[in-house]
């Protein structure tokens, strides 16, 4: 986590997107699919993600990637084995 977000228990979607270096729309998609836990506070669009939930998501992403490499679905450079 960045110094700015490391002291916050809950992060905004913008902060999560910055931490993961992705667009906010991807974070919203991860929440919709249940891959990333979040909760809504107050009015529309006021979402928060726990700092630990972001770390758990990253840990799971590492595990999924390692499993795909071990299964031969990905090469070590990140390309798919099928050449996609």
Secondary structure, DSSP 8 states (H G I E B T S, - for coil): --HHHHT-SEE-HHHHHHHHTS-HHHHHHHHHHTSS--EE-SSTT-EEEEHHHHHHHHHHHHHHHHHHHHTTSB-TTS-BTT--
